[in-house]
Amino acid sequence: MTEFHQLPIDLPVPVDDGACDHLTGLTFPAVSLHATAGRDVDLSALAGRTVLYIYPRTGTPGVPSPQDWDSIPGARGCTPQSCAFRDHHAELQALGARVFGLSTQTTPQQAEAAARLHLPFPLLSDMAGELGRALRLPTFEVEGQHLLRRVTLIVKDGLIEKVFYPVFPPDQNAANMMGWLRQQPA
């Protein structure tokens, strides 16, 4: 499938393998990440709530996805996930949360996607894998690419308050964040 905005109906559902069980309650590490907004961001230093959705990679029109991409549980759906966060961005802000997306793609790759998808929030690059290693985030490899598995973190005042893993379907992730935030005091 080459349409990045559509999810295949037979997309395999990822299972919870326990790879994120250790994250809730952790202090978010002080790691400076390049952002598409043109500045570096250290999420550990931000006051209030931050929604950080972590995804494998955003597809690029005209560039084929890795072989068998749709058959890897949790791999497909980065563009629909980002678009859902875009579409619900104002509502998430009204609930007191800022939004960032994060992958291991380069900042120029992410900047292309952010511009093409009209994202109103920055994407962060963990190309060097520093944050992924510090948090021991789950990963997978495909065609020589070391990619992060899809997980969403809610960070409050430098602590990981809530972990959503696995994330499925990815296009419902933003709506699920809004539901959770509505139930939590600010």
C-alpha positions in Angstrom: 0.0 0.0 0.0 1.4 3.4 -1.0 -1.3 5.7 0.6 0.3 6.8 3.9 -3.0 8.4 5.2 -4.9 5.1 5.1 -4.4 2.1 7.3 -4.8 -1.4 5.8 -7.8 -3.3 7.1 -5.6 -6.3 7.8 -3.0 -4.5 9.8 -1.5 -6.8 12.4 -2.2 -5.9 16.0 0.9 -5.5 18.2 0.9 -7.3 21.5 2.0 -6.0 24.9 5.4 -7.7 25.4 6.1 -5.8 28.7 8.9 -3.8 27.1 7.5 -0.5 28.6 6.5 -1.8 32.0 9.5 0.0 33.6 8.6 3.5 32.4 5.8 4.7 34.5 7.1 6.9 37.4 10.6 7.3 35.9 12.3 10.7 35.9 12.5 11.7 32.3 16.2 11.9 31.3 17.9 15.2 30.5 18.5 14.7 26.8 18.5 17.5 24.3 16.8 16.6 21.0 16.8 18.4 17.7 13.4 19.7 16.8 11.8 20.7 13.6 10.9 24.1 15.2 14.7 24.9 14.8 15.7 24.6 18.4 16.8 21.8 20.7 14.3 20.6 23.3 14.9 18.9 26.7 11.6 17.4 27.7 12.8 16.8 31.3 12.9 20.6 31.8 9.4 21.4 30.8 6.8 22.2 33.4 3.3 20.8 33.1 2.1 18.0 30.9 3.7 16.8 27.7 2.3 14.2 25.3 5.2 12.5 23.5 4.2 10.1 20.8 7.0 7.9 19.6 6.8 6.3 16.2 9.0 4.2 13.9 9.2 6.5 10.8 7.1 8.7 8.6 6.7 7.6 5.0 7.8 9.9 2.2 5.8 10.1 -1.0 7.8 8.6 -3.9 10.0 6.6 -1.5 9.0 2.9 -1.0 8.4 1.7 2.5 10.7 -1.1 3.8 9.8 -4.5 2.4 6.9 -6.2 4.3 6.4 -3.0 6.3 2.6 -3.6 6.6 3.2 -7.0 8.1 5.3 -5.8 11.0 3.0 -5.3 14.1 3.0 -1.7 15.1 5.1 -0.4 12.2 2.5 1.0 9.9 0.5 4.1 10.8 2.9 6.9 11.5 1.3 9.4 9.1 -2.3 8.7 10.3 -1.1 9.0 13.9 0.7 12.4 13.3 -2.4 13.7 11.4 -4.7 12.7 14.3 -2.4 14.6 16.7 -2.5 17.6 14.3 -6.3 17.4 14.1 -6.7 17.3 17.9 -3.8 19.6 18.8 -6.0 22.5 19.9 -8.1 20.2 22.1 -4.9 18.7 23.7 -3.6 22.1 24.4 -7.0 23.1 26.0 -6.5 20.0 28.2 -3.2 21.4 29.4 -0.8 19.3 27.3 1.8 20.2 24.8 2.6 17.7 22.0 5.8 16.4 20.5 6.4 13.5 18.1 9.7 11.6 18.1 11.4 9.1 15.8 14.9 8.2 14.9 14.6 9.9 11.5 16.8 12.9 10.8 15.6 16.4 11.5 15.5 17.2 7.7 13.3 14.1 7.1 11.0 15.1 9.9 10.9 18.7 8.8 9.7 17.5 5.3 7.0 15.4 7.0 6.0 18.2 9.4 5.6 20.7 6.5 3.8 18.3 4.2 1.4 17.2 7.0 1.0 20.8 8.3 1.9 19.8 11.9 1.4 22.6 14.4 3.9 21.0 16.9 7.5 20.0 16.6 8.9 16.6 15.8 12.0 15.5 17.7 14.9 13.5 16.3 16.5 10.8 18.4 18.7 9.8 15.5 21.7 9.0 17.8 19.4 6.9 20.0 20.3 8.7 23.2 16.8 9.0 24.5 15.9 5.5 23.4 18.8 4.0 25.3 18.2 6.2 28.4 14.6 5.0 28.6 15.3 1.5 27.3 12.5 2.0 24.7 11.5 -1.0 22.6 13.0 -1.1 19.1 13.1 -3.2 16.0 15.3 -3.3 12.9 14.3 -3.4 9.3 16.5 -3.1 6.2 19.4 -1.9 8.4 17.3 0.8 10.1 17.1 0.8 13.9 13.6 2.0 14.7 11.6 2.7 17.9 8.4 0.9 18.5 5.2 3.0 18.8 4.6 4.2 22.4 3.1 7.3 23.8 4.3 8.9 27.1 2.6 11.5 29.2 5.3 13.4 31.1 4.3 15.7 33.9 6.9 18.1 35.4 9.8 15.8 34.4 8.2 12.5 35.5 6.6 9.8 33.2 3.1 9.9 34.5 1.4 7.5 32.0 2.6 5.0 29.3 0.5 3.8 26.4 2.0 0.7 24.8 1.3 -0.9 22.5 -0.5 1.9 20.6 -3.2 0.5 18.2 -4.8 1.6 16.1 -2.3 4.5 15.7 -4.9 6.9 14.2 -6.9 6.7 17.5 -3.9 7.5 19.7 -4.6 11.3 20.0 -8.3 10.7 20.8 -7.2 8.2 23.5 -4.9 10.8 25.0 -7.7 13.3 25.1 -9.9 10.8 26.9 -7.2 10.1 29.5 -6.4 13.8 30.0 -10.0 14.6 30.6 -10.1 12.1 33.5 -6.9 13.6 35.2 -6.7 16.7 37.3 -4.5 19.3 35.6 
